[in-house]
């Protein structure tokens, strides 16, 4: 099968994870899955939610927020603040991001503080939730490393890395990392979140007015495992490169956009 952008069925889009995008955050990246681009930033708050205090819950917390900027889609997307409420899709995605990161975070080691994760979609071409999870994990790792460097914690709360990727069935063929055109045409749509050691955090899958077989599901999960292994390798490179000065990363960012 020839894909819309010429990739093989088991190939990721062009992936870039550029660190140190937001200077005032505790960790930040611009993550690109092809034309999908998301800024993921982590911020440390030296406090915990009120419910944790009321229930005397020890340790810290991680909370995520997700939004699509008005110009991220072909038609302008109205800001949630104008509507006065968060739309259902954004609410579901930010809960998914939070669950994915908490699955690999030791909240006791984080201490009495909150790790905020903000994911803002600059441009959407399919897979914004999977790009957000993948980038958010790098931003969280950077924030944890900063806490270590400052002597505020004795060991990193991040037990391992986590990443996510989409899969789908198009014309009876399992594909990895769908862009918008493929996602729109897919008869089956999967989003898979996996840890560095190959365990699943979450699988979201459904037929779009269609059904799928056990063999098709197994094929999609195999593609996801392959893709996530590649993503985690790129996450490690980005974390190792995170000690570059912000200006250097911003220079790389400008160069990356110039290449697109």
C-alpha positions in Angstrom: 0.0 0.0 0.0 1.3 3.5 -0.9 0.7 5.9 1.9 -0.4 9.5 1.4 3.1 10.8 2.3 5.1 7.9 0.8 6.0 6.2 4.1 6.1 2.4 4.7 3.2 1.0 6.7 5.5 0.6 9.8 7.2 4.0 9.6 6.8 7.0 11.9 6.5 10.4 10.5 9.6 12.7 10.8 10.0 13.1 14.6 11.8 16.0 16.2 12.0 16.8 20.0 13.6 20.1 20.6 14.4 20.9 24.3 14.5 24.3 26.2 11.7 26.0 24.2 10.2 27.9 27.2 12.9 29.5 29.4 10.7 30.0 32.5 9.5 26.4 32.7 11.2 23.7 34.6 11.4 21.7 31.4 10.0 22.2 27.9 10.2 20.8 24.4 8.7 21.4 20.9 7.7 18.0 19.7 6.9 17.4 16.0 5.2 14.3 14.5 5.4 15.3 10.9 3.3 18.5 10.6 1.8 18.1 14.0 3.6 20.3 16.4 3.0 20.7 20.2 4.8 22.7 22.9 5.0 20.6 26.1 6.2 22.4 29.3 6.6 21.2 32.9 6.3 23.6 35.8 7.0 22.8 39.5 4.7 24.2 42.1 5.8 23.9 45.7 2.3 22.9 46.9 -0.2 20.1 46.4 -3.9 20.2 45.6 -6.3 21.0 48.4 -7.9 17.5 48.2 -4.5 15.9 49.1 -4.2 18.1 52.2 -7.8 17.4 53.3 -7.3 13.7 52.9 -3.8 13.7 54.3 -2.4 12.1 51.2 1.4 12.0 51.3 3.7 12.8 48.3 3.0 15.0 45.4 0.8 15.2 42.3 1.0 15.6 38.5 -1.7 17.4 36.6 -1.9 18.0 32.9 -3.6 20.6 30.7 -4.1 20.4 26.9 -5.3 23.0 24.4 -5.3 23.6 20.7 -4.4 27.1 19.7 -6.9 28.9 17.4 -4.7 28.7 14.4 -3.7 25.0 14.9 -6.4 23.8 12.5 -7.5 24.7 9.0 -10.5 26.6 10.4 -9.9 28.8 13.4 -10.7 27.0 16.6 -12.4 29.1 19.3 -10.6 29.3 22.6 -12.2 27.4 25.5 -12.1 30.6 27.6 -14.4 32.3 25.1 -16.9 29.4 25.4 -16.6 29.5 29.2 -15.9 25.7 29.4 -13.3 23.1 28.3 -14.6 21.1 25.4 -15.1 17.4 25.9 -12.2 16.3 23.6 -9.7 18.5 25.3 -10.8 17.4 28.8 -10.5 13.7 27.8 -7.0 14.2 26.3 -5.6 16.1 29.2 -6.8 13.3 31.6 -5.1 10.8 29.3 -1.8 12.8 29.5 -2.1 12.9 33.2 -2.7 9.2 33.6 0.1 8.3 31.2 2.7 10.4 33.2 1.5 9.3 36.6 1.9 5.7 35.6 5.7 6.2 35.5 6.1 8.7 38.3 6.8 7.9 41.9 4.6 10.6 43.6 6.2 9.9 47.0 9.7 10.8 45.7 8.3 14.0 44.1 7.6 15.3 47.6 4.9 17.8 48.6 4.8 19.6 45.2 2.8 19.5 42.0 4.3 18.9 38.6 2.2 20.7 36.1 2.3 19.6 32.4 1.0 22.0 29.8 0.6 20.8 26.2 -0.3 23.5 23.6 -0.9 22.4 20.0 0.6 24.8 17.5 -0.4 22.8 14.4 -2.6 19.7 14.1 -2.2 17.0 11.5 -3.3 14.0 13.4 -1.8 12.4 16.6 -1.9 15.5 18.8 -2.6 13.4 21.9 0.2 11.0 21.2 2.7 13.8 20.4 1.6 15.5 23.6 2.3 12.4 25.8 5.6 11.8 24.1 6.8 15.4 24.6 5.3 15.7 28.0 7.4 12.8 29.3 10.6 14.6 28.1 9.5 17.8 29.8 8.8 16.0 33.0 12.2 14.3 32.9 13.8 17.6 32.5 11.9 19.0 35.5 12.8 16.1 37.7 16.5 16.5 36.7 16.3 20.1 37.7 14.9 19.2 41.1 17.8 16.8 41.5 20.3 19.4 40.5 18.9 21.8 43.0 19.1 19.2 45.8 15.3 19.3 46.4 15.0 15.6 45.9 17.4 12.7 46.4 16.3 10.5 43.6 14.3 11.1 40.4 10.6 10.3 40.7 10.5 9.3 37.0 10.8 5.5 37.1 10.9 5.1 33.3 9.9 6.8 30.1 6.5 6.6 28.5 5.5 7.5 24.9 2.4 7.1 22.7 1.6 6.6 19.0 -1.4 6.1 16.8 -2.2 3.1 14.6 -5.1 2.4 12.3 -6.6 0.2 9.6 -6.8 1.8 6.2 -8.0 -0.2 3.2 -7.6 -3.4 5.3 -3.9 -2.5 6.1 -2.5 -1.7 9.5 -0.6 1.6 9.5 1.6 3.3 12.1 1.4 6.9 13.2 -1.5 8.2 11.1 -1.6 11.8 9.8 -4.9 13.6 9.5 -5.7 12.4 6.0 -5.1 8.8 7.0 -6.9 9.2 10.3 -10.0 10.6 8.6 -10.1 7.7 6.2 -9.3 4.9 8.7 -11.9 2.3 9.4 -10.2 1.5 12.8 -8.4 4.0 15.0 -6.1 3.1 17.9 -4.0 5.2 20.3 -1.5 3.2 22.3 0.5 4.4 25.3 3.5 2.2 26.4 6.3 2.4 28.9 10.0 2.0 28.2 10.0 -1.6 29.4 7.2 -2.5 26.9 4.1 -2.5 29.2 0.9 -0.8 28.3 -0.5 2.2 30.1 -3.6 2.6 27.9 -5.1 1.4 24.6 -7.8 3.4 23.0 -9.3 1.7 20.0 -12.6 1.7 18.1 -14.0 0.8 14.7 -15.3 3.8 12.7 -18.6 2.3 11.6 -16.6 -0.9 11.2 -15.3 -3.9 13.1 -11.8 -5.3 13.4 -10.4 -8.8 13.9 -8.0 -10.1 16.6 -5.4 -10.4 14.0 -5.8 -6.8 12.9 -5.6 -5.7 16.6 -2.4 -7.7 17.1 -0.9 -6.1 14.0 -1.6 -2.6 15.2 -0.2 -3.4 18.7 3.0 -4.8 17.1 3.3 -1.6 15.0 2.7 0.5 18.1 5.4 -1.4 20.1 7.9 -0.8 17.2 7.1 2.9 16.9 7.2 3.6 20.7 10.6 1.9 20.9 11.8 4.4 18.3 10.2 7.3 20.1 11.7 6.4 23.4 15.2 6.4 21.8 14.5 9.9 20.6 13.2 11.0 24.0 16.5 9.8 25.5 18.5 11.9 23.0 16.4 15.0 23.8 16.8 14.6 27.6 20.6 14.2 27.2 20.6 17.4 25.0 18.5 19.4 27.4 21.5 21.1 29.1 22.0 23.2 26.0 21.3 27.0 26.6 17.8 28.1 25.6 19.1 30.4 22.9 20.8 27.4 21.2 17.5 25.4 21.3 15.6 28.4 19.9 18.1 28.7 17.1 17.5 25.0 16.3 13.7 25.7 16.5 14.0 28.4 13.9 16.1 26.2 11.7 13.6 23.4 12.0 10.7 25.6 10.9 12.8 26.9 8.0 13.2 23.3 6.8 9.5 22.6 6.8 
